[in-house]
Amino acid sequence: MSLIPSQPPGSAPLPLHRAARIEDAIHNLIERRLRRRGWTVAVTAYTGYGASATPERPGWVRVLGRVLLARIDPKPAKRAKKLRGWRSFTAVSVKDALVRIEAGGATCEVRCDRGGFVDVVVEADLPPGWATVTLQTEDSAPVEAPIRVIDPATRLGIVSDVDDTVMITTLPRPLLAAWNTFVLDEHARASVPGMAVLYERLATANPGAPVFYLSTGAWNVAATLTRFLSRHLYPAGPLLLTDWGPQPDRFFRSGQAHKRASLTRLAEEFPNIRWLLIGDDGQHDPEIYAEFAAEHPDSVAAVAIRHLSPTQAVLAGTFPGVAGSSKRFPSNDRRWLSAPDGAGLWRLLRDTEIL
């Protein structure tokens, strides 16, 4: 197995932002104390994706995971406790750990970054469908990461926003966002009406079409989101989330930049796939999707926007007159569809020649 470089070889690393240096110093202090208390290294695996081999390119997979410190509980709970969001943000990462990846019978080693994250593309010959790769450090037990391997013949994929598109979160309102993220029991989160049925019908009508969940949320809540999607019967698929906190080049990560970069990357990795982009008009999805469609017109099959009601628009931090406004839609483009729920979007999509 060999690594597929994501940046030019020999490029010098950029100096860290001051906030990132402060964060690293705090993490180093906490890590030393927790190790003295007996905490051990553990690897958290996220769902990755890849493609089978073609005459033009060998098979590859994008492996995602994180190296953390975990406490060994001598008295494990007999019953699962209700999970509060704040617990996911108390994890302590391990930087620069050497991680061994096994995929398709081959092995390679990579180092995680300053946040403990592993995000690497490796060559691996895996058949289309679901597969697994193994991640392990010298001090941790091996864990398996699910991988969605996309058939080269696939011509349609789905990219979905999460907040207020599949999950009702009222995220942009600061107090409610803090409550939903850090306090609320994950089982109290509600699904947007009709969206799970819409996704199931899309998956049934397009066998083999991958579903990516693109969100500005942090990787800390990946497990919570995965359980939510499974509990509400959404199709399984990779999450494309962001690192929480200070970044190497800025004080805090940019959610819009993350979405733009992720869409561009998917277009480059799968040039033969046309994407159905699903989001809501509470914030910036229409603008981001419009920019992507203008830059990659052949990569967009359609854009389906969930239209928020006036009350939902206010909770989402925008004005009722702006949410759902036709001014945010490209003119005379029949690929742009809007409805208040999954049932309405399905009726519009069903009546087109997109699917």
C-alpha positions in Angstrom: 0.0 0.0 0.0 1.3 3.5 -0.8 0.1 6.9 0.2 -1.4 9.2 -2.3 0.0 12.7 -1.4 -2.6 15.4 -0.8 0.0 18.2 -1.0 3.2 18.8 -3.0 6.1 16.8 -1.5 8.7 18.8 0.4 6.4 21.7 1.1 7.4 23.4 4.3 4.7 23.5 7.1 3.3 27.0 7.8 3.8 28.5 11.2 0.9 27.9 13.7 -1.5 30.6 14.6 -1.0 31.9 18.2 -4.3 30.4 19.3 -3.3 27.0 18.0 0.0 27.2 19.9 -1.8 28.1 23.1 -4.2 25.2 22.5 -1.3 22.8 22.0 0.4 23.9 25.2 -2.8 23.3 27.2 -3.4 19.9 25.5 0.2 18.8 26.3 -0.3 19.7 30.0 -3.6 17.8 30.2 -2.2 14.8 28.3 0.8 14.4 30.7 -1.5 14.5 33.7 -4.0 12.1 32.3 -1.2 9.6 31.3 0.1 9.7 34.9 -3.4 8.8 36.0 -3.4 5.7 33.8 -5.3 6.9 30.8 -4.4 5.0 27.7 -4.3 5.6 23.9 -7.4 4.6 21.9 -8.3 5.1 18.2 -11.7 6.4 17.2 -12.5 5.3 13.6 -14.8 7.4 11.3 -16.6 6.2 8.2 -14.4 6.7 5.2 -14.8 6.3 1.4 -13.0 5.4 -1.7 -13.2 4.0 -5.2 -12.4 0.7 -6.9 -9.6 0.5 -9.4 -10.0 1.6 -13.0 -7.6 1.4 -16.0 -6.7 5.1 -15.3 -6.3 5.0 -11.5 -5.6 2.3 -8.9 -8.2 1.7 -6.1 -8.0 4.1 -3.2 -9.6 4.8 0.1 -9.8 7.9 2.3 -9.2 6.8 5.9 -10.5 9.0 8.7 -10.0 8.6 12.5 -8.6 10.2 15.6 -6.2 9.2 18.3 -7.4 10.0 21.8 -6.7 9.3 25.5 -9.3 7.1 27.1 -10.0 6.2 30.7 -10.3 2.5 31.6 -13.4 2.2 33.8 -12.9 -0.6 36.3 -16.7 -0.8 36.9 -18.4 -0.5 33.5 -22.0 0.5 33.6 -24.5 -2.3 33.1 -26.9 0.1 31.3 -26.1 2.7 28.7 -26.4 6.2 30.2 -28.1 9.0 28.5 -25.4 10.8 26.5 -25.0 14.6 26.7 -23.3 16.5 24.0 -20.7 18.1 26.3 -19.0 14.8 26.9 -17.9 14.6 23.3 -16.0 17.9 23.7 -14.0 16.7 26.7 -11.9 14.2 24.8 -8.1 14.7 24.9 -6.3 14.1 21.6 -2.8 12.6 21.1 -0.7 14.4 18.5 1.9 12.9 16.2 1.1 9.3 17.1 2.1 6.7 14.6 -0.9 4.9 13.2 -0.8 1.7 11.3 -3.5 1.3 8.6 -4.3 -2.1 7.1 -6.5 -2.1 4.0 -7.0 -4.6 1.2 -4.2 -6.9 2.6 -1.6 -4.1 2.6 -0.2 -2.0 5.4 1.1 1.5 5.8 2.0 3.9 8.6 1.1 7.6 9.0 1.3 10.1 11.8 -1.8 11.9 13.1 -1.8 15.7 13.2 -1.8 18.1 16.1 -5.4 17.4 16.8 -4.9 13.6 16.8 -6.7 13.3 13.4 -5.9 10.8 10.7 -7.1 11.9 7.3 -5.1 10.2 4.5 -5.7 8.7 1.1 -4.0 5.3 0.5 -4.0 2.9 -2.4 -6.2 -0.2 -1.7 -7.8 -2.6 -4.0 -11.3 -3.1 -2.6 -14.5 -4.2 -4.3 -17.5 -1.8 -4.5 -19.8 -1.6 -1.5 -19.0 -1.6 2.1 -15.6 -2.7 3.4 -13.4 -2.1 6.5 -9.9 -1.0 7.2 -8.0 -1.4 10.4 -6.4 1.4 12.4 -4.0 0.8 15.3 -1.3 2.5 17.3 1.6 0.9 19.2 -0.3 1.5 22.5 -3.9 0.8 21.4 -6.1 -2.0 20.3 -7.0 -2.3 16.6 -10.3 -0.7 15.5 -12.2 -1.2 12.2 -13.3 1.8 10.2 -16.2 1.3 7.7 -15.4 2.4 4.2 -17.9 3.1 1.4 -16.2 2.0 -1.8 -17.8 3.6 -4.8 -18.2 1.7 -8.1 -16.5 3.5 -11.0 -19.8 3.0 -13.0 -21.7 5.1 -10.5 -23.1 8.3 -12.0 -25.2 9.8 -9.2 -24.3 10.7 -5.7 -26.0 12.6 -2.8 -24.5 15.3 -0.6 -26.7 16.3 2.3 -26.4 19.1 4.8 -27.3 18.0 8.4 -28.4 20.9 10.6 -32.1 21.8 9.8 -31.9 19.6 6.7 -32.1 16.1 8.3 -31.9 17.2 12.0 -33.8 20.0 13.6 -31.2 21.9 15.5 -31.9 25.7 15.3 -28.1 25.8 15.2 -27.2 29.5 14.4 -29.0 30.9 17.5 -26.2 30.9 20.1 -28.1 29.9 23.2 -30.1 27.2 21.6 -27.0 26.0 19.7 -25.1 25.6 23.0 -28.1 23.8 24.6 -28.5 21.4 21.7 -24.8 20.7 21.4 -23.6 20.5 25.0 -26.6 19.7 27.2 -29.5 18.1 25.3 -29.9 14.3 25.4 -29.1 13.0 22.0 -32.3 11.0 21.9 -34.3 14.2 22.2 -33.1 15.5 18.8 -35.8 15.5 16.2 -35.6 14.5 12.5 -36.9 16.8 9.8 -40.3 15.5 8.6 -40.1 13.3 5.5 -36.4 13.6 4.9 -35.5 10.0 6.0 -38.2 8.7 3.6 -36.9 10.9 0.8 -33.3 9.6 1.2 -34.6 6.0 1.3 -36.5 6.5 -1.9 -33.5 8.2 -3.5 -31.2 5.3 -2.5 -33.8 2.7 -3.8 -34.2 4.5 -7.1 -30.4 4.8 -7.6 -28.7 1.6 -6.4 -25.1 2.2 -5.5 -25.5 6.0 -5.2 -23.3 7.1 -2.2 -24.7 9.5 0.4 -22.3 12.0 2.1 -23.4 14.1 5.1 -21.6 17.4 4.9 -21.8 19.5 8.0 -20.0 22.4 9.7 -20.2 20.4 13.0 -17.2 19.1 14.8 -15.8 15.6 14.6 -16.5 15.4 18.3 -20.1 14.7 17.6 -19.5 12.2 14.8 -20.7 9.2 16.9 -23.8 11.1 18.0 -24.7 12.0 14.4 -24.1 8.4 13.3 -26.4 7.1 15.9 -29.0 9.7 15.1 -28.9 8.9 11.3 -29.2 5.2 12.1 -32.0 5.6 14.6 -34.1 7.6 12.1 -33.4 5.2 9.2 -31.3 7.5 7.1 -28.9 5.7 4.6 -25.5 5.0 6.0 -22.7 7.2 4.6 -19.5 9.1 5.4 -19.7 12.2 7.5 -17.6 15.2 6.4 -17.1 17.3 9.5 -14.6 19.8 10.8 -12.0 20.1 13.5 -13.2 22.0 16.5 -11.3 25.0 17.9 -8.2 26.9 16.7 -6.8 26.0 13.3 -3.2 26.2 12.1 -3.9 29.3 10.1 -6.7 31.0 12.0 -8.4 31.5 15.4 -11.4 29.3 14.5 -12.4 27.1 11.6 -14.6 28.5 8.8 -17.7 26.3 8.2 -18.4 27.8 4.8 -14.8 27.2 3.6 -15.1 23.6 4.9 -18.2 23.0 2.8 -16.8 24.6 -0.3 -13.5 22.6 0.0 -15.4 19.3 0.6 -17.6 19.8 -2.5 -14.6 20.7 -4.7 -12.7 17.6 -3.4 -15.6 15.3 -4.2 -15.9 16.7 -7.7 -12.2 16.1 -8.3 -12.2 12.6 -6.7 -15.3 11.5 -8.6 -15.3 13.4 -11.9 -17.9 11.0 -13.5 -20.5 11.5 -10.7 -23.2 14.1 -10.8 -24.3 15.2 -7.3 -27.7 15.9 -5.9 -27.1 18.6 -3.4 -29.6 18.8 -0.5 -29.7 21.6 2.1 -31.9 24.3 3.6 -32.3 28.0 3.1 -31.8 28.9 6.7 -28.2 29.9 6.2 -25.6 29.6 3.4 -26.5 26.3 1.6 -28.1 28.0 -1.5 -25.1 30.3 -2.0 -22.5 27.6 -1.5 -24.3 25.2 -3.8 -24.8 28.0 -6.4 -21.1 28.7 -6.4 -20.2 25.1 -6.8 -22.7 24.6 -9.6 -21.2 27.6 -11.4 -17.7 26.3 -11.1 -18.6 22.6 -11.7 -21.7 22.6 -13.9 -21.2 19.0 -15.1 -20.9 17.8 -11.5 -24.4 18.9 -10.4 -27.5 16.9 -11.1 -29.9 19.0 -9.1 -30.1 21.2 -5.9 -32.9 20.4 -3.5 -33.4 23.1 -0.8 -35.7 22.6 2.2 -37.7 25.8 2.5 -38.0 26.9 6.2 -41.2 28.3 7.5 -41.1 31.9 8.9 -40.8 30.6 12.5 -38.1 28.2 11.5 -36.3 30.9 9.6 -36.2 33.2 12.7 -34.9 30.3 14.9 -32.3 29.6 12.2 -31.0 33.2 12.5 -32.4 34.7 9.3 -35.3 36.8 8.2 -38.5 35.2 7.0 -38.4 37.3 3.8 -35.0 36.1 3.0 -35.3 32.3 3.7 -36.7 30.7 0.6 -36.4 33.8 -1.5 -36.1 33.2 -5.2 -33.3 35.7 -5.3 -31.1 33.1 -3.8 -31.8 30.7 -6.6 -30.1 30.9 -10.0 -32.6 32.2 -12.6 -34.0 29.8 -15.2 -32.2 26.8 -13.8 -34.7 23.9 -13.6 -32.2 21.9 -11.5 -33.1 24.0 -8.5 -36.0 22.7 -6.4 -37.5 23.9 -3.1 -40.1 22.5 -0.8 -40.8 22.7 3.0 -40.2 19.0 3.7 -39.0 15.7 2.4 -42.4 14.7 0.8 -42.5 17.9 -1.2 -38.9 17.5 -2.4 -39.6 13.9 -3.5 -42.6 15.0 -5.5 -40.5 17.6 -7.3 -37.6 15.2 -7.9 -39.9 12.4 -9.1 -41.4 14.7 -11.8 -38.0 15.5 -13.2 -35.6 13.5 -15.4 -32.8 13.9 -12.9 -33.2 10.5 -11.1 
